[in-house]
């Protein structure tokens, strides 16, 4: 379990995912338990473990569709003689 701290408030989740503009909290089943969207400044957000030790944000795992798209692009590039 991780804790997101912002403005003296705490939000708990099993995963706390940060991308370019959002922070999402998810439980073990991948269900969203909280979300902060459209963030332009992440300075006030910190993530800690339940024991108070600092930790990193999680990253969003790519979907099967994302991976298929990457494979298609790389295959097309190779077929056309391009280097990776």
DONU-256917 format. One record per residue (C-alpha): x, y, z; residue in three letters. Coordinates in nm, 2 decimals, decimal comma, m for minus. Each point is the difference from the previous one (the first is absolute). Layout:
DONU-256917
mivo px: X py: Y pz: Z rest: Ala
...
//
This chain:
DONU-256917
mivo px: 0,00 py: 0,00 pz: 0,00 rest: Unk
mivo px: 0,12 py: 0,35 pz: m0,09 rest: Unk
mivo px: m0,11 py: 0,34 pz: 0,11 rest: Unk
mivo px: m0,02 py: 0,31 pz: m0,21 rest: Unk
mivo px: 0,04 py: 0,32 pz: 0,20 rest: Unk
mivo px: m0,13 py: 0,34 pz: m0,12 rest: Unk
mivo px: m0,09 py: 0,31 pz: 0,21 rest: Unk
mivo px: m0,01 py: m0,19 pz: 0,33 rest: Unk
mivo px: m0,23 py: m0,26 pz: m0,15 rest: Unk
mivo px: 0,08 py: m0,37 pz: m0,05 rest: Unk
mivo px: m0,14 py: m0,24 pz: m0,27 rest: Unk
mivo px: 0,08 py: m0,37 pz: 0,03 rest: Unk
mivo px: 0,03 py: m0,25 pz: m0,29 rest: Unk
mivo px: 0,18 py: m0,31 pz: m0,10 rest: Unk
mivo px: 0,15 py: 0,18 pz: m0,30 rest: Unk
mivo px: 0,04 py: 0,37 pz: m0,05 rest: Unk
mivo px: 0,07 py: 0,07 pz: m0,37 rest: Unk
mivo px: 0,13 py: 0,32 pz: m0,14 rest: Unk
mivo px: 0,00 py: 0,10 pz: m0,37 rest: Unk
mivo px: 0,05 py: 0,33 pz: m0,18 rest: Unk
mivo px: m0,31 py: 0,17 pz: 0,15 rest: Unk
mivo px: m0,17 py: m0,24 pz: 0,25 rest: Unk
mivo px: 0,05 py: m0,19 pz: 0,32 rest: Unk
mivo px: m0,22 py: m0,31 pz: 0,04 rest: Unk
mivo px: m0,05 py: m0,22 pz: 0,30 rest: Unk
mivo px: m0,09 py: m0,36 pz: m0,07 rest: Unk
mivo px: m0,08 py: m0,31 pz: 0,21 rest: Unk
mivo px: 0,14 py: m0,34 pz: m0,06 rest: Unk
mivo px: m0,27 py: m0,08 pz: m0,26 rest: Unk
mivo px: 0,09 py: 0,31 pz: m0,20 rest: Unk
mivo px: m0,31 py: 0,19 pz: 0,10 rest: Unk
mivo px: 0,04 py: 0,38 pz: 0,04 rest: Unk
mivo px: m0,03 py: 0,11 pz: 0,36 rest: Unk
mivo px: 0,09 py: 0,37 pz: m0,05 rest: Unk
mivo px: 0,12 py: 0,22 pz: m0,28 rest: Unk
mivo px: 0,16 py: 0,34 pz: m0,05 rest: Unk
mivo px: m0,02 py: 0,11 pz: m0,36 rest: Unk
mivo px: 0,14 py: 0,29 pz: m0,20 rest: Unk
mivo px: 0,29 py: 0,07 pz: 0,24 rest: Unk
mivo px: 0,25 py: 0,26 pz: m0,12 rest: Unk
mivo px: 0,22 py: 0,00 pz: 0,31 rest: Unk
mivo px: 0,08 py: m0,32 pz: 0,19 rest: Unk
mivo px: 0,21 py: 0,18 pz: 0,26 rest: Unk
mivo px: m0,25 py: m0,04 pz: 0,29 rest: Unk
mivo px: m0,06 py: m0,38 pz: m0,06 rest: Unk
mivo px: 0,21 py: m0,25 pz: 0,19 rest: Unk
mivo px: m0,03 py: m0,38 pz: 0,03 rest: Unk
mivo px: 0,10 py: m0,20 pz: 0,30 rest: Unk
mivo px: m0,04 py: m0,36 pz: 0,12 rest: Unk
mivo px: m0,23 py: m0,07 pz: 0,30 rest: Unk
mivo px: 0,31 py: m0,01 pz: 0,23 rest: Unk
mivo px: 0,08 py: 0,36 pz: m0,10 rest: Unk
mivo px: 0,29 py: m0,08 pz: m0,23 rest: Unk
mivo px: 0,02 py: 0,18 pz: m0,32 rest: Unk
mivo px: m0,06 py: m0,18 pz: m0,33 rest: Unk
mivo px: m0,06 py: 0,06 pz: m0,37 rest: Unk
mivo px: m0,31 py: 0,03 pz: m0,20 rest: Unk
mivo px: m0,11 py: m0,30 pz: m0,20 rest: Unk
mivo px: m0,01 py: 0,00 pz: m0,38 rest: Unk
mivo px: m0,29 py: m0,10 pz: m0,21 rest: Unk
mivo px: 0,04 py: m0,33 pz: m0,16 rest: Unk
mivo px: m0,06 py: m0,01 pz: m0,38 rest: Unk
mivo px: m0,32 py: m0,17 pz: m0,12 rest: Unk
mivo px: 0,01 py: m0,28 pz: m0,26 rest: Unk
mivo px: m0,12 py: 0,25 pz: m0,26 rest: Unk
mivo px: 0,30 py: 0,23 pz: 0,08 rest: Unk
mivo px: 0,24 py: m0,29 pz: m0,03 rest: Unk
mivo px: m0,15 py: m0,11 pz: m0,33 rest: Unk
mivo px: 0,03 py: 0,35 pz: m0,14 rest: Unk
mivo px: 0,36 py: 0,02 pz: 0,10 rest: Unk
mivo px: 0,08 py: m0,34 pz: m0,16 rest: Unk
mivo px: m0,18 py: 0,11 pz: m0,32 rest: Unk
mivo px: 0,20 py: 0,32 pz: m0,02 rest: Unk
mivo px: 0,33 py: m0,18 pz: 0,05 rest: Unk
mivo px: m0,08 py: m0,27 pz: m0,25 rest: Unk
mivo px: m0,10 py: 0,25 pz: m0,26 rest: Unk
mivo px: 0,32 py: 0,20 pz: 0,06 rest: Unk
mivo px: 0,21 py: m0,32 pz: m0,04 rest: Unk
mivo px: m0,19 py: m0,10 pz: m0,32 rest: Unk
mivo px: 0,07 py: 0,34 pz: m0,15 rest: Unk
mivo px: 0,37 py: m0,04 pz: 0,07 rest: Unk
mivo px: 0,01 py: 0,25 pz: 0,29 rest: Unk
mivo px: 0,23 py: m0,05 pz: 0,29 rest: Unk
mivo px: m0,15 py: m0,03 pz: 0,35 rest: Unk
//
